[in-house]
Amino acid sequence: MKQNCPLKYIALAGLIGQALFCQHDVQAQVKNQPYSYSFSQKMNPVLYSPHTRLHTSSKPYLFTDELLVTFDSLQSNQPISSDNLFLRKLFNEHLIQVDREDYSIYADFLPDITIGKDRLGDKRRTWMNSLGFQAGATYGKKLTFYTNLTKNQAVFPQYLDDYINESEVVTGQGSFDDRSGNKKDWWNTTVSLTYAFSKHFHATAAYDKNFIGDGYRSLLLSDFSANYTHLKLSGTIGNVQYTSIWAYMNDPTHKRPEELFASNRYGDGKKWGVFQYIDYNATNRLSIGFFQAITWTNRDAAGTRGFDFTYINPVMFLRPVESNSSGSPDKMFLGLNSKYKVLQNITAYGQFLLGEFTAKEFFGGKGYIHNKWAAQFGVKGHNLFAVKNLNFLIEYNTTRPYTYAHFNTGSNYSNHAEPLAHPLGANFREIVGIANYSWKRFDFSAQLNYNEKGLDPADGTNMGGNIFQSYLTFPERYGNHIGQGIGSQVVYADAKAAYVLNPKYNLRFEVGYTQRYQKIQYDTPVTHKSGVLNIGLRSSLKSLYGDF
């Protein structure tokens, strides 16, 4: 499929920016950039210190106050002293940088060029050639603008290539043109405009991603799928932070012919979502957050619907968790997110997501199909063993079968043919371990994942792992359990070493090795192996997931 570069979002953001330039300043400057776990975990000593009471769960962050100081410090890491303009631009500064009393502008060239070889799989040569730019601007202390645009070509390892061909999207990036020799070709862009009405209230119009949680994964709302257009309002009063997001998303799995509109597969390739999150920092150590999400297809059986203005109200919990008999065409979730700073440098965190719920069946232990939930438990830390910049995370995630699916498949919990929460969809267990160490401009990371997932058999019986199927096609009302179906076990390991050339835009020279082993428990078990050694010059500012 072909994806046009969404330049209209850049133009729209620019017009909005011009309209707001006449406003007056407020107390604090605001900066932003796309969310990435690898960057945000470097801020853990401030975010998860028991001496601070910062809201850490709603991302991407708006960098103000303490976070702005930390952000600027990371972007100025180990500056190289030189009077040579070329060396300063290469190692210390933005390519273009203008700082004035009432505004600032910067821009950078973004290369992401890697080459590799799969030594355990089909021996293919893998590579990526991504070229683009980023630009940002601030006006006074109210307005912040950011954008990036890249043109990308790549050959992926076979397991990722199989996923991309089946879903018809590049992981987390969107649609592509398929070329010869397994080559994929696509555009990707991000646009974000933030306006600070006051120090405590911000509005963001963006074509970007969001993430709710304190871990590596999120079972509530993650940054796994492609960018989507949204408006986000966030406000902080005392120890309470409230976030409301109204999103307009792509749904290519439901761009169907007209004759199918009368079935549950109707759609026009678009969908809507409303995501609301309230975070309460009870103490410096304890925080509790409540989440609500509603998704629905843009076009109903009558060929109409569009945005439902009953959801314009930013107040959450206006509707109870729906039962299976409600017949609502919308998909709704409630969720809980919490963390507790156990020690000076150790934090425990977790999530619980609840879909349909019947109390009698939930506690009956009979595997009732319509009790749908997901849970996360994790521990993360910084400066481990008193070693500065040594961070770690250990996390467990699990999701019941059918959890993110809906009887109307156009309203399932997805965006652009990928899950809005966990990459594995549903019907799985997973454990993740990550360690990262930074020394001066050197950066080292290691990751180990293990997951078990139940796959659908060859006859297509819906065992609950594929969120794009209607859950009305379930084979059994009772006896459902996590991992049912054809068993699949995956071991994923990744190690990287990098030297950061310029921290302003994460330009780095990187060497890495990724190994993946999958065993599928057919009557005759099948194994898939991949082991890719790669090297490259990279400047990626966002998370690109292949660890599933």
ABEGO torsion letter per residue (X at the ends): XBBBBBAAAAAAAAAAAAAAAABBBBABBBBBBBBBAAAAAAAAAAAABAABBBBAABOBBBBBEAAAAAAAAAAABGBBBBABAAAAAAAABBABBBBBAABBBBBBBBBBBBBBBBAABAGBBBBBBBBBBBBBBBBEAABBBBBBBBBBBBBBBAAAAAAAAAAGBBBGAEBBBBBBGGBBBBBBBBBBBBBBABAABBBBBBBBBBBBEABABBAABBAABBBBBBBBBBBBBEABBBBBBBBBBBBAAABBBAAAAABAABEAGBBBBBBBBBBBBABAABBBBBBBBBBBBABBAAGBGEBBAAAABABBGABBBBBAAAGBABBBBBBBBBBBBABAABBBBBBBBBBBBBAAAAAAGAGBAABBBBBBBBBBBBGBGGBBGBBBBBBBBBBBBGAABBABAAABBBBGGBBABBAAEBGBBBBBBBBBBBBEABBBBBBBBBBBBBBBBAAGBBAGABAABBAAABABABGBBBGBEBBBBBBBBBBBBBBBABAAAGBBBBBBBBBBBBBBBBABBBBBBBBBBBBBBBABABBBBABX
